[in-house]
């Protein structure tokens, strides 16, 4: 089936008991066992719940994996995956990875004897040079957050398999609508479902999908052992959002492409980062491994002062952390998504004080363009006057 049909028909769209067109919210913490010798599929909600199971089956189907898992947040999801590794293991991770992920890798895992090197995963040779005899995992964000670097998944996955390294891909920016890493032979896919999958700024959630039974059993064990599960009402909200994923992301991506082209022509803008631009160094690779460019772009105004002036004057995008919602969201990575990253590391990775990240929503292109235009014009006038 085509994705827009598949997202509505994952096998859980009709309640088998009542015929309801929406999976019920099973607000239960425990389940009666009609036979203690032959227990039912559910016993305690931390281990499994029908509502959560429906969401987990849906994301596994869309990502073309064997098992899906729903967590209390994107960080809960990725942290649980990182518990696959043990003392003495070494990880390679995309350089401009999300700040929350950087914090866990740099401040939490070292206490467990797990070390990490951050490498430019857009360059296969740099990844190859960074592999150690202890390297057990390769965590890739592509496109990366917030500089939209494109990592060549087929080549990196092949390299990892040669060295028996587990490949984990954060697919938050593109979702299974535009990119399916498991079909390229990755081992695990992670999502902050708070973003495009839920899509309405009303739920915090994380999802994991595995490529095979063995990994599915290991993640299932960790999910049950650690207990950072997604509540059933939030599961229902994510499933509701998932139904319109294709429609929302298609519109937002089209608008993002137009805005990126327009921003690249503005004298107030120093740089624009969007894989849909033919000038983007990862443009051709993105076309090879994905079905689109997504709805997130970043642009650099050259200074923190100009950023603050623009943020004080925009009227349509909300200024906030997060992304992937029906409304456009402007974020300031230096003080928001990457605040956990030391300033010198941010600068080294190109996350400057002038950088803004824009997650494009469902507003009309011309309205967003005109709003950004008036905000930049005022900002530029004040800057020149100073």
C-alpha positions as CSV (number, residue, x, y, z in Angstrom):
1,X,0.0,0.0,0.0
2,X,1.0,3.6,-0.5
3,X,2.1,5.4,2.7
4,X,-1.0,7.6,3.0
5,X,-3.2,4.4,2.9
6,X,-0.8,2.4,5.1
7,X,-0.8,5.0,7.9
8,X,-4.6,4.6,8.2
9,X,-4.6,0.8,7.9
10,X,-1.9,-0.6,10.2
11,X,-4.1,-3.4,11.5
12,X,-5.3,-1.6,14.6
13,X,-7.8,0.8,13.1
14,X,-10.9,-1.2,14.3
15,X,-11.4,-2.4,17.8
16,X,-12.0,-6.1,17.5
17,X,-14.4,-6.2,20.5
18,X,-16.8,-3.4,19.6
19,X,-16.0,-2.4,16.0
20,X,-15.1,1.1,17.2
21,X,-13.2,3.2,14.6
22,X,-10.7,4.4,17.3
23,X,-8.6,2.2,19.5
24,X,-10.0,2.5,23.1
25,X,-8.0,4.0,25.9
26,X,-7.6,1.0,28.3
27,X,-7.2,3.0,31.5
28,X,-6.0,0.0,33.5
29,X,-2.9,-0.8,35.5
30,X,-3.5,-4.5,35.9
31,X,-5.5,-7.2,34.1
32,X,-7.5,-10.2,35.5
33,X,-5.9,-13.6,34.8
34,X,-8.7,-16.1,34.0
35,X,-6.1,-18.9,34.4
36,X,-2.9,-18.6,36.3
37,X,-1.5,-21.5,34.3
38,X,-2.4,-19.9,31.0
39,X,-2.1,-16.2,31.5
40,X,-3.4,-13.7,29.0
41,X,-1.3,-11.4,26.8
42,X,-1.5,-8.6,29.4
43,X,-0.9,-8.7,33.2
44,X,0.6,-5.4,34.4
45,X,0.5,-2.2,32.3
46,X,4.2,-1.5,32.6
47,X,4.8,-4.8,30.7
48,X,2.0,-4.2,28.2
49,X,-1.3,-2.4,27.5
50,X,-3.7,-2.9,24.5
51,X,-3.7,0.9,23.7
52,X,0.1,1.1,23.8
53,X,0.4,-2.1,21.9
54,X,-1.7,-0.7,19.1
55,X,0.7,2.3,18.7
56,X,3.7,0.1,18.9
57,X,2.4,-2.2,16.2
58,X,1.5,0.9,14.0
59,X,5.0,2.4,14.1
60,X,6.7,-1.0,13.5
61,X,4.5,-1.4,10.4
62,X,5.3,2.0,9.1
63,X,9.1,1.7,9.7
64,X,9.1,-1.8,8.3
65,X,10.5,-3.3,11.5
66,X,9.6,-6.3,13.7
67,X,8.9,-4.6,17.0
68,X,7.8,-1.2,18.1
69,X,8.1,0.4,21.6
70,X,6.5,3.5,23.0
71,X,8.3,5.5,25.7
72,X,7.6,8.5,27.9
73,X,9.7,10.8,25.8
74,X,12.2,10.8,23.0
75,X,15.0,10.9,25.5
76,X,13.5,7.9,27.4
77,X,13.5,6.1,24.1
78,X,17.1,6.8,23.1
79,X,18.4,6.3,26.7
80,X,16.8,2.9,26.8
81,X,18.4,2.0,23.5
82,X,21.8,3.1,24.9
83,X,21.4,0.6,27.8
84,X,22.1,-2.1,25.2
85,X,25.7,-1.2,25.7
86,X,28.0,-2.2,28.5
87,X,31.1,-1.1,30.4
88,X,34.1,-0.8,28.1
89,X,32.0,-0.2,25.0
90,X,32.7,2.7,22.7
91,X,30.2,4.6,20.6
92,X,30.4,6.9,17.5
93,X,27.8,9.6,17.3
94,X,26.9,12.3,14.8
95,X,28.7,15.5,15.6
96,X,25.9,18.0,15.9
97,X,23.6,15.6,17.6
98,X,20.5,16.9,19.7
99,X,21.7,18.5,22.9
100,X,19.7,16.2,25.2
101,X,21.4,13.2,23.5
102,X,24.8,14.8,23.9
103,X,24.1,15.3,27.6
104,X,23.4,11.6,28.2
105,X,26.4,10.5,26.1
106,X,28.8,13.0,27.7
107,X,27.6,13.1,31.3
108,X,25.7,9.9,32.1
109,X,27.2,7.0,30.1
110,X,30.8,7.8,31.1
111,X,29.8,6.9,34.7
112,X,28.9,3.5,33.4
113,X,32.2,3.1,31.6
114,X,30.7,3.7,28.1
115,X,32.7,6.3,26.0
116,X,31.7,8.3,23.0
117,X,33.4,10.1,20.2
118,X,31.4,12.7,18.2
119,X,32.3,12.5,14.5
120,X,31.1,14.1,11.3
121,X,29.0,11.2,10.1
122,X,28.5,13.0,6.7
123,X,32.0,11.9,6.0
124,X,32.4,8.1,5.8
125,X,36.2,8.3,5.9
126,X,36.1,10.2,9.2
127,X,33.8,7.5,10.7
128,X,36.1,4.8,9.4
129,X,39.1,6.5,11.0
130,X,37.3,6.8,14.3
131,X,36.4,3.1,14.7
132,X,38.2,1.4,17.6
133,X,38.4,-2.2,18.6
134,X,35.8,-1.4,21.3
135,X,33.4,0.4,19.1
136,X,29.9,-1.3,19.4
137,X,27.5,1.4,18.3
138,X,27.0,4.0,15.6
139,X,24.3,6.6,16.4
140,X,23.3,8.7,13.4
141,X,21.0,11.8,13.1
142,X,20.3,12.5,9.5
143,X,19.5,15.2,8.6
144,X,21.2,16.3,11.8
145,X,19.9,18.8,14.3
146,X,20.3,21.8,13.8
147,X,22.7,22.0,10.8
148,X,20.8,19.5,8.5
149,X,23.9,17.5,7.6
150,X,23.1,14.4,5.6
151,X,24.9,11.2,6.5
152,X,25.1,8.6,3.8
153,X,23.1,5.8,5.4
154,X,23.8,2.9,3.0
155,X,27.6,3.4,3.2
156,X,27.7,3.9,7.0
157,X,25.5,0.9,7.6
158,X,27.7,-1.3,5.4
159,X,30.8,0.0,7.2
160,X,29.2,-0.7,10.6
161,X,28.2,-4.3,9.6
162,X,31.8,-5.0,8.5
163,X,32.9,-4.2,12.0
164,X,29.9,-5.7,13.8
165,X,28.7,-2.3,15.0
166,X,25.1,-1.7,15.8
167,X,23.5,1.1,13.8
168,X,20.9,3.4,15.4
169,X,19.2,6.1,13.3
170,X,17.3,9.0,14.8
171,X,14.5,9.5,12.2
172,X,12.7,12.3,14.0
173,X,13.1,15.0,11.3
174,X,11.8,12.9,8.4
175,X,9.6,10.1,9.9
176,X,8.8,6.9,8.1
177,X,6.9,9.0,5.5
178,X,10.1,10.4,4.0
179,X,12.9,8.0,5.2
180,X,12.9,4.3,6.3
181,X,16.4,3.4,7.7
182,X,15.5,-0.2,8.4
183,X,14.8,-0.7,4.7
184,X,18.5,0.3,4.2
185,X,19.5,-2.4,6.7
186,X,19.9,-0.2,9.9
187,X,19.3,-2.1,13.2
188,X,17.3,0.4,15.2
189,X,15.2,3.5,14.5
190,X,14.4,6.1,17.2
191,X,11.9,8.9,17.2
192,X,10.9,11.8,19.4
193,X,7.2,11.2,18.6
194,X,6.6,14.5,20.3
195,X,7.5,16.1,17.0
196,X,6.0,15.3,13.6
197,X,4.4,12.0,14.5
198,X,2.2,13.4,17.2
199,X,2.3,16.8,15.5
200,X,0.2,19.0,17.7
201,X,2.4,20.2,20.6
202,X,0.2,18.4,23.0
203,X,2.1,15.3,24.0
204,X,5.6,14.1,24.8
205,X,6.5,10.7,23.6
206,X,9.3,8.5,22.1
207,X,9.3,5.5,19.8
208,X,11.8,2.8,19.0
209,X,11.6,0.2,16.2
210,X,13.9,-2.8,15.7
211,X,14.9,-4.6,12.6
212,X,14.8,-8.2,14.0
213,X,13.4,-10.4,16.6
214,X,16.6,-10.6,18.7
215,X,16.9,-6.8,19.1
216,X,13.2,-6.6,19.7
217,X,13.4,-9.0,22.6
218,X,16.3,-7.0,24.1
219,X,14.6,-3.7,23.8
220,X,11.4,-5.2,25.2
221,X,13.3,-6.5,28.2
222,X,14.8,-3.1,28.8
223,X,11.5,-1.3,28.4
224,X,9.9,-3.5,31.0
225,X,12.9,-3.4,33.3
226,X,13.4,0.4,33.2
227,X,9.7,1.2,33.0
228,X,9.8,4.5,31.1
229,X,6.6,3.6,29.2
230,X,4.2,6.0,27.5
231,X,0.9,6.4,29.2
232,X,-2.2,5.2,27.5
233,X,-3.9,8.6,26.9
234,X,-0.7,9.9,25.3
235,X,-0.5,6.7,23.2
236,X,-4.0,7.5,21.9
237,X,-3.0,11.1,21.1
238,X,0.1,9.9,19.2
239,X,-2.1,7.5,17.2
240,X,-4.5,10.2,16.4
241,X,-1.7,12.4,15.2
242,X,-0.1,9.6,13.2
243,X,-3.2,9.3,11.0
244,X,-2.5,12.8,9.4
245,X,1.3,12.5,9.3
246,X,1.5,12.3,5.5
247,X,-0.9,15.1,4.9
248,X,0.8,17.5,7.4
249,X,4.4,16.7,6.5
250,X,3.7,17.0,2.8
251,X,2.3,20.5,3.1
252,X,4.9,21.7,5.6
253,X,7.8,20.4,3.5
254,X,6.5,22.2,0.4
255,X,6.4,25.5,2.4
256,X,9.8,24.8,4.0
257,X,11.3,24.5,0.5
258,X,9.9,27.8,-0.6
259,X,11.0,29.5,2.6
260,X,14.5,28.1,2.2
261,X,14.8,29.5,-1.3
262,X,13.5,32.9,-0.2
263,X,15.8,33.1,2.8
264,X,18.8,32.2,0.7
265,X,18.2,35.4,-1.3
266,X,18.0,37.7,1.7
267,X,21.0,39.9,2.4
268,X,20.3,39.7,6.2
269,X,20.8,36.0,6.1
270,X,24.4,34.7,6.3
271,X,23.7,31.0,5.6
272,X,20.7,28.7,5.0
273,X,20.7,25.0,5.9
274,X,18.1,22.9,4.1
275,X,18.7,19.7,2.2
276,X,16.2,20.7,-0.5
277,X,18.5,23.5,-1.7
278,X,20.6,22.3,-4.6
279,X,23.5,24.1,-3.0
280,X,23.3,22.0,0.1
281,X,26.3,19.6,0.2
282,X,24.1,16.7,1.1
283,X,21.4,17.4,-1.5
284,X,22.1,14.6,-3.9
285,X,22.7,12.0,-1.1
286,X,19.3,13.0,0.4
287,X,17.6,12.3,-2.9
288,X,19.2,8.9,-3.0
289,X,18.2,7.7,0.5
290,X,15.0,9.6,1.3
291,X,11.7,10.6,-0.3
292,X,11.9,14.3,0.6
293,X,13.6,17.0,2.6
294,X,11.2,17.6,5.5
295,X,9.9,20.7,7.1
296,X,12.9,21.8,9.2
297,X,15.5,24.3,8.1
298,X,18.0,26.5,9.9
299,X,19.4,29.9,9.0
300,X,22.2,32.1,10.4
301,X,21.7,35.9,10.9
302,X,25.3,36.5,11.9
303,X,24.9,37.5,15.5
304,X,23.0,36.9,18.7
305,X,21.7,40.5,18.7
306,X,20.0,40.1,15.3
307,X,18.5,36.8,16.5
308,X,17.0,38.5,19.6
309,X,15.6,41.4,17.5
310,X,13.9,39.0,15.0
311,X,12.5,36.8,17.8
312,X,11.0,39.8,19.5
313,X,9.2,40.8,16.3
314,X,7.9,37.7,14.6
315,X,4.1,37.3,14.9
316,X,3.3,33.9,13.4
317,X,5.9,31.3,14.5
318,X,5.9,30.6,18.2
319,X,9.3,31.0,19.8
320,X,9.8,27.7,21.7
321,X,11.7,24.5,22.0
322,X,10.5,21.5,20.0
323,X,9.5,21.2,16.4
324,X,7.2,19.2,14.1
325,X,3.9,20.8,15.0
326,X,1.0,22.2,13.0
327,X,2.1,25.7,14.0
328,X,5.5,27.0,12.9
329,X,8.2,27.0,15.7
330,X,11.3,29.1,15.8
331,X,14.0,27.8,18.1
332,X,17.3,29.3,19.2
333,X,19.6,26.2,19.4
334,X,22.4,28.0,21.4
335,X,20.0,28.5,24.3
336,X,17.4,25.9,23.7
337,X,18.0,22.5,22.0
338,X,21.7,22.6,22.4
339,X,22.0,24.5,25.7
340,X,23.5,21.3,27.3
341,X,26.4,21.5,24.9
342,X,29.3,23.7,26.0
343,X,29.7,26.9,24.1
344,X,33.1,26.0,22.7
345,X,31.7,22.7,21.4
346,X,28.7,24.4,19.8
347,X,31.0,26.9,18.0
348,X,33.3,24.1,16.9
349,X,30.4,22.2,15.4
350,X,29.0,25.3,13.6
351,X,26.1,26.0,16.0
352,X,26.7,29.7,16.2
353,X,25.0,32.5,18.3
354,X,23.4,33.7,15.1
355,X,21.7,30.4,14.2
356,X,17.9,29.9,14.2
357,X,16.0,26.7,13.5
358,X,12.6,26.9,11.9
359,X,10.1,24.1,12.0
360,X,7.5,25.0,9.3
361,X,3.9,24.4,10.1
362,X,0.7,24.6,8.1
363,X,0.5,28.3,7.7
364,X,0.5,29.8,4.2
365,X,3.9,30.4,2.7
366,X,3.3,34.1,1.9
367,X,2.1,34.8,5.4
368,X,5.2,33.2,6.9
369,X,7.5,34.9,4.4
370,X,6.0,38.3,5.0
371,X,6.2,37.9,8.8
372,X,9.9,36.9,8.6
373,X,10.5,39.8,6.1
374,X,9.2,42.5,8.4
375,X,11.0,41.0,11.4
376,X,14.3,40.9,9.5
377,X,13.9,44.4,8.1
378,X,13.4,45.9,11.5
379,X,16.2,43.9,12.9
380,X,18.6,45.0,10.2
381,X,17.6,48.7,10.6
382,X,18.3,48.5,14.3
383,X,21.6,46.7,13.7
384,X,22.8,49.3,11.2
385,X,21.7,52.2,13.4
386,X,23.7,50.8,16.3
